[in-house]
Amino acid sequence: MSAPVFALIAHKDGKADDSALELLAAARTLFAGSSPVALVAGSGPQVQTVAQEVARAFDEVWSFDQPDLGYPNAELLRPLLTKVLPQGAMVLLPHNPLGMDLGPGLSVKLDAAYVPDVIGSEGLDGQTLKVIRQEFNGQVSAHVRCEVSHGAVITVRSGAFPPAVASAAGKVVDRSADAAGLAARRRFVELLEAEAGDIDITKEEVLVSVGRGIGEQENLALVEELADAMGAVMSCSRPLVDAKWLEKARQVGTSGQTVKPKVYLALGISGSFQHLGGLKGNPFIVAVNKNPKAPIFQAASVGVVADLLELLPELTEAVKKAR
Amino acid sequence: MEILVCIKRVPDSAENEIVVDDGGRDIRRDDLTYSVNEWDNYAVEEAIAIAEREGGNVTVVSVGSSEAEEVVRREMAMGAGQGLLLQDDAFDNSDGRGIASILKAAVTKGSYDLVLTGAQADDGAAQVGGMLAAMLDWPYASLVNKVEVSDGKTLRIGREIEGGAQEINEIQTPCVLSVQTGINEPRYVGIRGIRKVASVEIPVLDAAALGIQAGSVGPSGARVSRVDYFVPATGKGAELIEGTTKEIAAKLVHLLKAKGGLK
């Protein structure tokens, strides 16, 4: 008998997250012929709304409605899942701040293998699951072998598996009683939304985006000059915000802004999946990086392997002349 | 507050071009520069800042070969009082769970209120902190970008979630937090700082000293192992523009103009 497969559904404001159908696709790819069960935990009427939505894709949905679950606190979800999941279960989670919070500890509590940030699969062979991951910030991929006889907790990268088509008439099983009396030593207090800065990069058609490859803070002036010459706005990748060189409102990526420009210049940006996750709308991407192996060259339309400090002044000059 | 920070020595992927070697068995390591994992550096800074504010001690620990000593010393030079090395041939090729169980043994030998890790390292797994917390049966929070000590028993922490939002939680000590980059500005370590800690003795604990059964870690204890590295055959990728700097600039301007990039 094949192992039971589960997918945790992230949801917000009564709607399932895009990851729901991607997890279903991943489950079917990793465990051929499986019929994964969707897990929907929350509080109030939206639990049923989400459960019904998800039942159009999954054959079976377990819903957990308890006041404590109103915000997805991994410290409550972990004991809940440890309690309700059968031995040897394969559990799929989105590789997002919730899945990363919940997954590692859940694997320990279930005594299951932990398989993080999966981007592809070569299927299950007996009790060995072979998956594809990335290491070194996406510079290389790896085949990874996992012994799953005790089950597995698997987090799936957003965008790695094309979403499954919702074509089921699944049943919803109310298992709220199992979620009674959960306790945690971590309490959700509040959500602070990102401060709206003076700059809104989300509406810009042309972005000149800069990353760690710029080297020194004073070199940002070269990028600013180019952006000014082009009539564009400067955005950036995460390391420049971490270094406090540029404000958070300029950051493109899953932990920053989601942008959809027509033209995107990626200057000294390696192109991690978190960065590319914030870049939508299939823009024309020009990548400049001194490392020819940088993942950004896989996403870019055109690329230049060059030193930014040499190229930038020339490029700014050429832009000015062309106007 | 007694704080333990778990750190890892990694190839610096911002500085290095990572090349698959030896038919995929490993990456080419000869010319790599190694440093402390970037996330861990933020974790060490946060620990030192908390200890300076609230009182207490910071210990830096690493599971690894003798080369790990260099990064432990570097982080001690930032202001951590103690270092600790967990070293044994039996630890080689452990999976994340193996590393977490080795660290667990070290944590239970001390009396720590707080254990910090970096949110992730070179393998992008982001797993050891959460596993360690579960093994200790301590509460855990990942992707932490703010720590305030409310009272001796409770921390008020921020977690970085999607879209730049921050999730505020209260968490009881003892606990494990994995620290996100950007939480602080790690202090600079000069050559003088490194010299100051050059002769500080760093205890080394092996499997026996930690009470770890050799077969429970290393390859025999690992459920997850890498088969090989490879560079995926992707789509066509970017069309590369070559030439002198002047020629490249001219071609780029031509393309940008055609695509509406000059406004």
Interface residues (C-beta under 8 A of the other chain):
Chain A: N73 A74 E75 R78 N96 P97 L98 M100 D101 L102 G103 P104 G105 L106 S107 V108 K109 A113 Y114 V115 P116 D117 K130 R133 Q134 E135 F136 N137 Q139 V140 S141 A142 H143 V144 R145 C146 E147 V148 H150 A184 R185 R186 R187 F188 V189 E190 L191 L192 E193 A194 E205 V206 R212 M230 G231 A232 R238 P239 V241 D242 A243 K244 K248 Q251 T254 S255 G256 Q257 T258 K262 V263 L265 S270 F284 I285 V286 A287 N291 P292 K293 F297 Q298 A299 A300 S301 V302 G303 V304 V305 A306 E310 L311 E314 L315 E317 A318 V319 A322 R323
Chain B: P11 S13 A14 E17 I18 V19 V20 I27 G96 R97 A100 A119 D122 D123 G124 A125 A126 Q127 V128 G129 G130 M131 A133 A134 M135 W138 P139 Y140 A141 S142 L143 R156 G158 R159 E160 I161 E162 G163 G164 A165 Q166 E167 I168 N169 E170 I171 Q172 C175 T181 G182 E185 R223 V224 S225 R226 V227 D228 Y229 F230 V231 P232 T234 G235 G237 A238 E239 L240 I241 T245 K246 I248 A249 A250 L252 V253 L255 L256 K257 K259 G260 G261 L262 K263
